[in-house]
Amino acid sequence: MRSASPSPRMSHIKPGTLSLLTQARLRIASEAVIFADFQFATTVRVEGRLWDAHTLINGRYRKLMEKIKKQQKNHVERRSLAKHYADFIKTSQFFYKGYIQRLASHFEGLQDLRRIANSLSLSTLSVDRRVPVSPEVELLIKRSCHSTLMRLGDLSRYRNSFRTKDRSWAPALGYYALANDFLPENGYAHQQMAVIALAEENHLDALYHLHRALSTKEPHQLASGNLEHEFKKIISAFEKKIAQPKTDKVSTMCGWFVLLHAKYYEGVDFTATREELEREILSRLALLFKEQTFGETLEKLVIVNIAAQYIAGNKAKSQYHFQKHLASY
């Protein structure tokens, strides 16, 4: 699963040289510029560059963790590095939660933002008079809050990825769900939720979130390639007859469902196989309706079908206009 790369403008920073004090100073300076002139700070990407620095530091930690893990020795050094990595993530999370809290308490209006802050148990009371903002700046602030929720989700995902016990994606998924709730027209949170689904080899959830990421007003730029890659993996596993673990009836039906969508996506005629797959899925669905409730899964199946139809329609339109454009020359 591909993910976005940090900005080249931050490539000169060496993560290992940024001490905790330097990191704190960078955060404080960035926040000072943002709240001094939000529009200017957005124009020069202060917030984005700050996150680029966090991404580079995180990347350095991950490489060091992998290196020590492969050596399979020096457990004291490994525990020490893991503690420093965890401290970096916790400090970063504390900063970004505080940033949302300050956004919610500093600016006038923004009821949706304060609702998000309350969901995170952050106080939005302020002794100072809230600063009024124009509709243009209000939109920038909302996007900033959405980006911050995404970053909190990413930090939680990073933290969970190196844990050896008490692993849980729930905190990361919680932040991504809040981001979806805050800006439902943006597909970025669904893209990141798909990353988690793929890590757990939950193919239905991966397809669900990738289709959602592509069918929003602002689709994620990597979701299309990731969806195609996921479909290729599903078909490859089927063709190689890789044995699937024994699962319940719902999971078995979902396995046939994702395979059918993978075959649809190929765009190659498979009439005989298609009819067999469709009958198998419909038969299993009919039995499940009689035997048990599976509302959440059923909802995902329906939404994937609707989103797939929408995406296929857009793809066909794009191809038609492209061919029409070529024909005009």
C-alpha positions in Angstrom: 0.0 0.0 0.0 1.5 3.3 -1.1 1.4 6.4 1.1 2.3 10.0 0.5 5.9 11.0 0.8 7.2 14.0 2.8 7.9 17.3 1.0 11.3 17.5 -0.7 11.7 20.9 1.0 12.2 19.1 4.4 14.7 16.6 3.0 17.6 18.5 4.4 16.5 17.8 8.0 18.3 14.8 9.6 15.7 13.3 12.0 18.3 11.8 14.3 19.8 15.3 15.0 16.5 16.8 16.1 16.6 16.6 19.9 13.4 16.7 22.0 14.2 20.4 22.8 14.7 21.2 19.1 11.4 19.4 18.2 9.6 21.4 20.9 11.0 24.7 19.6 10.0 23.8 16.1 6.4 23.0 17.2 6.2 26.3 19.3 7.5 28.4 16.5 5.2 26.8 13.9 2.2 27.3 16.1 3.1 30.9 16.8 3.2 31.7 13.0 -0.1 29.8 12.4 -2.0 31.8 15.1 -0.4 35.1 14.2 -1.7 34.9 10.6 -3.6 31.7 9.7 -3.9 32.6 6.0 -0.2 33.4 5.5 0.8 30.3 7.4 -1.3 28.2 5.1 0.1 29.9 2.0 3.7 29.0 3.1 2.8 25.5 4.3 3.9 26.0 7.9 1.6 23.2 9.2 2.6 20.9 6.3 6.3 21.4 6.8 6.0 20.8 10.5 4.3 17.4 9.8 7.0 16.7 7.2 9.6 17.0 10.0 7.5 14.6 12.2 7.3 12.1 9.2 11.1 12.2 8.7 11.8 11.6 12.4 9.3 8.7 12.5 10.9 7.2 9.4 14.3 7.3 11.0 13.0 5.6 14.2 11.3 2.9 12.1 14.5 2.1 10.2 16.4 1.9 13.5 13.8 -0.4 15.0 13.9 -2.7 12.0 17.7 -2.8 12.0 17.8 -3.8 15.7 15.0 -6.3 15.2 16.9 -8.0 12.4 20.1 -8.2 14.5 18.1 -10.2 17.2 20.4 -9.1 19.9 21.0 -6.3 22.4 17.6 -6.3 23.9 18.5 -3.4 26.3 19.3 -1.2 23.3 16.1 -2.2 21.6 13.9 -1.4 24.7 15.7 1.9 25.0 15.0 2.8 21.4 11.4 1.7 21.7 11.0 3.9 24.7 12.4 7.0 22.9 10.2 6.2 19.8 7.1 5.9 22.1 8.0 9.2 23.8 8.3 10.9 20.4 4.9 9.7 19.4 3.2 10.5 22.7 4.7 14.0 22.7 3.6 14.5 19.1 0.1 13.4 20.0 0.0 15.7 23.0 1.0 18.6 20.7 -1.6 17.9 18.0 -4.4 17.4 20.6 -3.4 20.7 22.1 -3.5 22.3 18.6 -7.1 21.2 18.1 -7.9 22.5 21.5 -6.4 25.9 20.7 -8.2 26.1 17.3 -11.5 25.4 19.0 -11.0 27.9 21.8 -9.2 30.7 19.9 -11.6 31.3 16.9 -15.2 32.5 16.9 -17.9 30.2 15.5 -16.7 26.8 14.4 -19.3 24.8 16.3 -18.3 21.6 14.4 -14.7 22.1 15.5 -15.7 22.4 19.1 -17.8 19.3 18.8 -14.7 17.4 17.7 -12.7 18.9 20.6 -15.4 17.7 23.0 -15.3 14.2 21.5 -11.6 14.2 22.4 -12.4 15.5 25.9 -10.6 18.8 25.2 -11.8 21.9 27.0 -12.7 24.8 24.7 -13.3 27.4 27.4 -11.2 30.6 26.9 -10.6 33.6 29.1 -9.8 35.6 26.0 -12.3 36.9 23.5 -12.5 34.6 20.5 -11.2 35.9 17.2 -13.7 36.4 14.4 -12.7 34.9 11.0 -13.8 35.3 7.4 -15.6 32.4 5.6 -12.4 31.8 3.7 -10.2 31.5 6.8 -12.9 29.4 8.5 -12.6 26.9 5.7 -8.8 26.9 6.1 -9.2 26.2 9.8 -11.6 23.3 9.2 -9.1 21.8 6.8 -6.4 22.2 9.3 -8.5 20.4 12.0 -9.2 17.6 9.5 -5.5 17.3 8.7 -4.6 17.2 12.4 -7.1 14.4 13.1 -5.5 12.5 10.2 -2.1 13.1 11.8 -3.3 11.9 15.2 -4.6 8.8 13.5 -1.3 8.2 11.7 0.7 8.7 14.9 -1.6 6.1 16.7 -1.0 3.7 13.7 2.8 4.2 13.9 2.7 3.5 17.7 0.6 0.3 17.3 2.8 -1.0 14.5 5.8 -1.6 16.8 4.0 -2.8 19.8 4.6 -6.4 20.8 1.6 -6.7 23.2 -1.7 -5.0 23.7 -1.9 -4.2 20.0 -5.0 -2.3 18.9 -5.9 -0.2 15.8 -8.9 1.2 17.7 -7.3 4.6 18.6 -6.1 5.2 15.0 -9.5 4.2 13.6 -11.2 6.5 16.1 -9.3 9.5 14.8 -9.9 8.6 11.2 -13.6 8.2 12.0 -13.7 11.7 13.5 -11.9 13.0 10.4 -14.6 11.4 8.2 -17.3 12.8 10.4 -15.8 16.3 10.3 -15.2 16.4 6.5 -17.2 13.6 4.9 -16.5 14.9 1.4 -12.7 14.2 1.8 -11.6 10.6 1.1 -8.2 10.7 2.9 -9.3 9.1 6.1 -10.9 6.2 4.3 -7.6 5.7 2.5 -5.8 5.4 5.8 -8.4 3.1 7.2 -7.8 0.9 4.2 -4.1 0.7 5.1 -5.1 -0.8 8.5 -7.6 -3.2 6.9 -4.9 -4.5 4.5 -2.5 -4.9 7.5 -5.1 -7.2 9.0 -5.8 -8.9 5.7 -9.4 -7.8 5.9 -10.2 -7.6 2.2 -13.8 -6.5 2.5 -12.9 -3.6 4.7 -10.0 -2.7 2.4 -12.3 -2.6 -0.6 -15.0 -0.7 1.3 -12.7 2.1 2.4 -10.8 2.3 -0.9 -14.1 2.6 -2.8 -15.3 5.3 -0.3 -11.9 7.1 -0.7 -12.5 7.2 -4.5 -16.2 8.1 -4.5 -16.0 11.3 -2.4 -15.9 14.8 -3.7 -12.1 15.0 -2.9 -10.8 11.5 -3.6 -7.4 10.4 -2.3 -4.8 10.4 -5.1 -3.3 7.0 -4.2 -6.6 5.1 -3.6 -7.0 4.1 -7.3 -3.6 2.5 -7.5 -4.0 0.8 -4.2 -7.4 -0.6 -5.2 -5.9 -2.0 -8.4 -3.0 -3.6 -6.5 -5.4 -5.1 -3.9 -7.6 -6.7 -6.7 -4.5 -8.2 -8.3 -3.5 -9.8 -5.0 -7.0 -11.2 -4.6 -7.0 -12.7 -8.1 -3.5 -14.0 -7.8 -4.3 -15.8 -4.5 -7.4 -17.4 -6.2 -5.5 -18.5 -9.3 -2.7 -20.0 -7.2 -5.3 -21.7 -5.0 -3.8 -20.4 -1.8 -5.8 -22.0 1.0 -7.8 -19.5 3.0 -8.1 -20.0 6.8 -11.3 -21.7 8.0 -13.8 -18.9 8.6 -17.5 -18.4 9.4 -20.2 -18.3 6.8 -20.2 -14.5 6.6 -16.5 -14.4 6.0 -16.7 -17.1 3.3 -19.4 -15.2 1.5 -17.3 -12.0 1.7 -14.3 -13.9 0.1 -16.4 -14.7 -2.9 -17.8 -11.2 -3.0 -14.3 -9.5 -3.2 -13.2 -12.0 -5.8 -16.2 -11.1 -8.0 -15.4 -7.4 -7.7 -11.8 -8.1 -8.6 -12.9 -9.9 -11.7 -15.2 -7.1 -12.6 -12.4 -4.6 -12.2 -10.2 -6.5 -14.7 -12.6 -5.5 -17.5 -12.1 -8.9 -19.2 -15.1 -11.1 -20.2 -15.6 -14.0 -17.8 -19.2 -14.9 -18.5 -19.1 -18.5 -17.3 -17.2 -17.7 -14.1 -19.2 -14.6 -13.4 -22.5 -16.4 -13.5 -21.2 -19.1 -11.2 -19.8 -16.5 -8.7 -23.0 -14.5 -8.7 -25.1 -17.6 -8.0 -22.7 -18.6 -5.2 -22.9 -15.2 -3.5 -26.7 -14.9 -3.9 -27.2 -18.4 -2.6 -25.0 -17.7 0.5 -26.7 -14.3 1.1 -30.2 -16.0 1.0 -29.1 -18.5 3.6 -27.5 -15.9 5.8 -30.7 -13.8 5.8 -32.6 -16.8 7.2 -29.9 -17.8 9.8 -28.4 -14.7 11.3 -28.1 -10.9 11.3 -25.1 -9.3 9.6 -26.2 -5.7 9.2 -22.8 -4.0 9.3 -21.3 -6.4 6.7 -24.4 -6.1 4.5 -24.2 -2.3 4.6 -20.6 -2.6 3.4 -21.6 -4.9 0.5 -24.2 -2.5 -0.6 -22.0 0.6 -0.4 -19.2 -1.2 -2.3 -21.6 -2.1 -5.1 -22.9 1.5 -5.3 -19.4 3.0 -5.2 -18.1 0.5 -7.7 -20.8 1.5 -10.1 -20.1 5.2 -9.6 -16.3 4.7 -10.1 -16.8 2.5 -13.2 -19.2 5.1 -14.7 -16.7 7.9 -14.2 -13.9 5.8 -15.7 -16.1 5.1 -18.8 -16.9 8.8 -19.1 -13.2 9.7 -18.9 -12.2 7.1 -21.5 -15.0 8.3 -23.8 -14.0 12.0 -23.6 -10.3 11.0 -24.1 -11.1 9.0 -27.3 -13.3 11.8 -28.5 -10.5 14.3 -27.9 -8.1 12.1 -29.8 -10.5 11.8 -32.7 -10.8 15.5 -33.0 -7.1 15.7 -34.1 
